[in-house]
Amino acid sequence: MSNLDSIVSLCKRRGFIYPGSDVYGGFAGTWDFGPLGVMLKRNIMDTWWNYWVDRRDDIYGVDAAIIMNPRTWMASGHTATFADPLIECKACHGRFRADKLAKGLNESVTDEEFSKMHVKCPTCGQEAWGPIRMFNMMFKTHVGPVDDDSSTAYLRPETAQGIFVNYKNVLDTFYPDIPFGIAQQGKAFRNEISPRDFILRDRECTQMEIEYFVDPDTWETEFEQLLNETDNFLEKEMHLPVEKINHIEVAEKDRAHYSKRTIDFMFQYPNGEEELMGLAYRTDFDLQNIMHESGKNMEYRDKNTNKTFVPHVIEPSIGVERLFLAVVSAAYSEEAVEGKEGETRTVLKLPEKLAPYKFCVSPLLKNKPELVNKAKEVFKMLKDKYTFVTWDDSGNIGKRYRKQDEIGTPKCVVIDFDTLEDGTVTVRDRDTARQIRVKPEEL
């Protein structure tokens, strides 16, 4: 079983994830994806898009602006309700989320409920709390040359509203049959009171969301279908272990105000069970609010029955960073090296389609020109064929294997003296460490 510290260390050491603004001492709640992290993140996002959009004919993609008309957030309820309970320690002036300090309580925690828990400050150990205040998590900015209330705008706290404001555009342009969906991937920003647990809770994240528009009479059937398809995506496409995924039917008192049914997909991370993603039935909450705020008609007319209604919506929503950490933690392994007592290796057993590199090519010895030249030929051939191929000639071959194990490269290809004789290369498998000889063109 991996622990979070080991994964954080691996991510920085091997160029997956760095602390944001690290050279200046960091910036809480922000993280930078390094060269390997970008490749893995992109593979995850591309696989999601391929599964939900490219391979289907009922879901359309959009890429909406990050800064939207502020009326968007008034209509959606974010201006009034997108808040966390903030509490301050009067002794050390540390600020925390009250519901996270008082285990078992939710965002509606009151001063009286919190006081009964006798919570001590995690920083100074005192029990000297101020009143709970609701803190809106949207980042404010100003658009245009005037810095006053008339120019106030927000960085979007979710990608969903970018989909809803384009619902009518897609409807009028593509005339889709219902049910149909609109998908988006993109940045979202939340001014978290206490970002924590590596990339699980940060202030800038990437979301992947679908708003699936359905006839209100059939929402239950569509919900179950999306539930099954989501399970399939997590298990078959992301290769997450079934036993580490848990469905939680969210109670009415804990659901978002717009939801009539929500399932939280929980994942067993190294630091415990945390939310991975959600599937929510949002009814017609968003489209009705847009109709009210904008005055534009959001109704759908069924082509076959002429039935007219405002569609209801089912939303599968997932954060890329949470999925990234789930994939890495599921793939992370520390195991004994066969035949070498006391020696262990760290292996990132990533699915081949997600791994940053498919192959690593090496000459057995970098000071032998004939091996290096042949290795460069093999490298170019594989690079042209598979693109995601890396070169490594540093250190001895054992150290190269350990490095490639850690970054998840499925196959290492070594050009040795036998290659010069018979044209075959040594291919080492990451997961089993077994080696076979094949001709490069057979890879």
N, C-alpha and C positions, 0 to 999 in steps of 0.2 A: 504494500500500500504506500503510495507516494504521500509526501507531506508538502504543504504549500511553500515552505521555505526552499525546499529542493527544486521545485519547479520555477520559482522566482529566480533562483541562482542560475539554473540552466538557461532560462530565457535571456538573461542579461549576458551571461558568459558566451553564449553561442549566437547572439545577434538576433533574437526574436523580439524582445521587448526591452526598451530602456526607460528609466524614469524621465518624465517630461522635464525639459529645460535643465537637465542634469548638471551641465557645466556651471550653472548659476545656483546650484544647491537644490534644484527641483522645484516643482510647483504642484501642490497637493491636488490629487484627483485627476492628474493628467499623465498619460503614458505615450511614448513614441514607439512605433513599430519599426524594428530594424530590418535589414535586408531579407533575412529568412522569415521574420514575422510578417512582412508585407506579402511574401509569396504564399505562405500558409493561409493568411487572412483572405487573400484574393481567391485562392482555390476553394475555400469554404463558401465565400460569397458567390463565386461562379457556379458551384455545385447547387447551391440553394436556388439561384436564378434559373438554372437549367431544369431543375426538378419542378419548380412551381410555374415557370413562365414558358421557357423554350419548348418543353415537351408537351405542353397543353395548348388547347385552342380556346380556352375560356377565361384566361387571365392575361391582362394587358399591363405593360410596364410604363411607369412615368418617372420623371426626375424633377421634382418641384423645388422651388426656391427655398433657401434656408430662412431668409427674412421675409415674412409674409405680412399682409395687411393686418394691423393690430385687431381689427374687428373679428378676425379668425379666432383669436384666443378668447374674446368676449363670448362669441357664439358657442364655442366648445366648452366653456366653463372653466378654462384654465386660469383666467385672470382672477376669478373668485375662489376657486377651490383647489388649485394645484399647489398644495402646501404641506409641509411637514411640521410636527410639533417640536419647537425649539425650546430648550431649557438651558439656563446658565448657572454655573456654580458661582456663588457669591464669594467663595474663598479664593479660588484661583482664576476665576473668570473664563473657564473653559466652557465651550458651547457644544451641546450634544442633542441628538434626537431622543426625546423623552421615551418614545415607544421602544427604542432599541435598548435603552438602559433598564427599563422596567419589563422584564421578560413576561410574556403572556398577555400584554396589553397591546392594543392596536393604535392607529393614528388618532383615534378619538379620545385618547387618554386625558383625564381631567387632573387638575391639581390635587384634588382629594384622593383619587385613586393612586397617583404617583407617590403622595406622601405616605400612604399606608404601606408601600413597598419598602420603605427605609433604604433607599438606594444610596450607596456611597459613590462619590465622584471617582471615576477611574483614573484621574490624574493625581489628585491630592488626597483622596481618601476621606474627605469631609462630607457631611450630610447637611449642606447649606445651600438649598436651591431657591432660585427665583421662580416667578410664575411661568407657566407654559405659555408660549406665544406661537401662533401659526406663522410660518415663514414661507413665503411664496418662492418657489425654486426656479422660476424663469429668469434667465439673464436678460437684463434690459440693455438697450442700446438706443442711439438716436440716428435718424435718417435725414440727411440733408444738412445744410449749413447752420440751422438754428437749433440750439441745445435747450429745449424747453419741453413742456408736456405735449405740445402739439406735434413734436417730432419723435415721440417715444415709440419704439418698436421692440420686438423680442427675438432672440435666437430661438428657433423652434425647439420645444421640449419633447417633441415626438414627430415622426414622419407621417403619421396617420392623417393629420389635417391637410397635408399636401395632396393626399389621395382624394379626400372628400371634396376639396374645392375644385378638383378636376373631374369629378364624377360626371357632371353635366357635359363637359367637353368631350369625354370619351363616348358618352351615350350618343351625342349628336354627330360625332365623327365616324364611329364604327358600327352603330346600331346593333349592339350585342344582344343575343338572347339571354334572358335571365334563367338560371343563375350565372353570374359572371363576376370576375374579380379584377381588381387593380392592385398592382404590386409596386413597391418602392424600396430601394436601399439608400441609406444616406445618414448623415450626421444628425445627432440630436444633442441638446445641451441642457443639463440640469444642475443647478447650483446646490449640490448636495451639502448638507450641514456637516456631515462627517464621512467623507469618502474613506473606504476601507477595503480590506481583503483583496489587495492587488487590483486586477481589472474587473472584479465583480461589481464594484460600486464606485463609479468615477463620474467626473463632471462633463466629460465629452465622450460620447460613444457613437457607435454605428448601429443603426437599427435595420432590420429587414421585416417589413410588414405587408400583409395582404388585407384588403377590405373586400370581402366576398359578399356581393349584393344578391339577396334572395327574396323570394315571395314569402311574406310573413306566415303563410299557411304551411310552409314546408321547412321552416328553419330548423326544426329538430332533426329531420333526416339529413339536411346539409351539415349540421353541426357534427353529427356522428361520422359522416363521411370525411370531413376535414380532420376530425380527431384521429381516425384511422390513417389518413394520409400523412399526418404529422408524425405519428408513431413510426410509420414506415421510413420517413425521411431521416429521423434521428437514428434509427437502428440500422437501416440498410445503406444510407448515403453517408452518414457521419460515423457509422460504426461505433456508436455509444452502447455500452453493455446494458441490456434490458434490465438487469437486476439493479442498476444504479439510477434508473428513472422511476419516478413515483408520481402518479396523478393525484392531485388534491382538488377535490370539489370545494370551491370557495363558498363559505357560508354567506348568506345574504348580507349580514351586518358588516362583512369584511370586503364585499365586492365594491368596485368602483361605482359611482352613482349612476352611470349610464348602462351598467351591465345587468342583465337578467339571468345570465349563467356564465360562470367563468371556471375554467380548469387551469390550475397552475401545474406546469410540468417541473417537478423538483428533481435535482440531480445531486448525487452524492459526491461533492467536491472533496478535496483533501482536508478542508477545514470544516466539513460537515455538510448537511443537506441545505441547499440554497435553491432559489427559483432560477430555472433555466429559461423558461419562456411561458407565455400564456395563450390560451384560446378563449376568446370572449364573445358572447352574443350581445352586441351593442344596441339591439332593436333598431328603431329609426331615429334614435336620439340625435345623431349628428346631422342627418339630412333635414330633419324637422327644424333644428336650430338654424341651419343655413337658410332655409326658406323664410324663417321668421326674421332673421337679421338682414338678409339681402333682398328679400322680396321676390326672388327668382323661384320658379317652379321646379321642384326636384322629383316630380312624379315620373313613374315608368308606365308605359302602356304596353301590355302584352300583345305581341303581333298576332297571335292565334286566337285569343279570347276577347281582345279589346278591354280586358280588365285593367283598370288604372289604380295605382297605389304607390306610396312611397316605399321603396325597398327597405328591408331590414338588413342588418349587416352582421357577419361573423368575421372575427379578426384573429388570425394567427400572427403573433408578434414575438420576435426574438431579437436579443441583442447579440451582435457579432462577437463582442468581447467575452460574453458569458459562454457562448458556444465555442469560441476559440479555446478558452480555459478548460471546458469540458472535454474537448477533443484531445488536448495536450495531456491532461491529467489521466484520461482513460488509456492513452498510449504510453505513458511514462512507466518504465519498469527498471528495477535494479535486480540483477541476477548474477549468480555465480558463473564464472568462466569454466567451462568443461575442461577437465584435465589440469587445471591450475588452482591448487588448493589455496583458499584465502583471497583469491582475486575476484573482484566483481566488475561488472560493466553496467553502464547506464544506457538503456535503449529506449528510443522514442518510436514505438511501433505504430506509426501513422499509417492509415490506409494509403495505398500507393497513389491514388488520384489526388490526395490532399498533400502529400509530402512535397516540400519545396523542390527537391531534386529527385529525379527518377534514377539517375546513375551518377557515380563518381568514377572518374577515370584516372589511373595512376601508372607511371612507370615503376617497376620494382625498385630500380635505383636511378636517382636523378643525375648521377654523374656518368652515366653511360649513354652517350649520344644516340646509339642505335636503338636503345629502348625508348628514350624520350621522343625521338622522331616517329617511331611506330605508334607510341601512345598518342601523339598529337594527331596522327591520321585517324585513329579509332575515335578520339574525342570529337573531331570535326564531323565524322560520319554520324555519331550518335547525337551530336548537337543539332545537326541538320534534320535528323529524323524525329527527335523528341523534344528539342528546345531546352528542357529543364535538366541540363547535365552540367556537372561541376568538375573541376580539375583540382587535384591535390598531389603535390610531390614533396610536402614538408614532413620531416621526421621519418622514422622507420614505418614499415607497412602496418605494424600492429597499432601504432598511435593513430595512423590514418583511419584504420577500421574503427577505433574507439570514437574518434571525432564524428565520423559519418553515422555511427550508431546513435550518438547523442542528438544529431540533428534530423534523424529519421530517414536517411537515404536508404531505399530498399535494396539496392544492388551496388556493390563495388566491383569495378572491372580493372584487373591488373595485367599489365603487359610485362612479361618476363622473358627469359632466354628461350623457353620452349616456343613462345610466340614466333620468334624469328625462324624457328625450325619448321613448325607445322601450321602456323597461322592461327592457332587457337589462343584464347585468353582465359585467365582465371576469373570466374564470377563468384563472388561471395554473397550469400544471402544474409540480410540484416538480422532476421528473427531467429534463424537456426544456426547461423555462423558456418553453415556447410558451404563447401566450395566445389564447383564443377568446371569443366573446361568446354568451351564452345567456340565456334567461329564468330567474330564480331557481327557479321551480317545476320546471324541467327538471333541476335538479342532483340 
